């Protein structure tokens, strides 16, 4: 697996973990991006790619 793919996988799983842990709370896409240490646009691109 390429280093970039590994990084994207870590970001995606971190985002999913955060969403699961905070289902009963309000949060934004910006909150998720901050937890993942990435930009909002990078998170959105990754999410679209992973869920298509």
Phi, psi and omega in degrees: 000136179291154180302318180297319178295320178297317180296315179298321178297317179296318178298314183296316181290326175296318178297315179297318178300315181298316180299314179299319182287342185238025182302328183269003180245160174276137175208162182245169174298325178297322177299316181296315179300320180297318179296326182274357182057046176218169179283160178298317181296322178295318178296317180296317177298315180297317181298314179300316180297316186284339185250008180278000000 
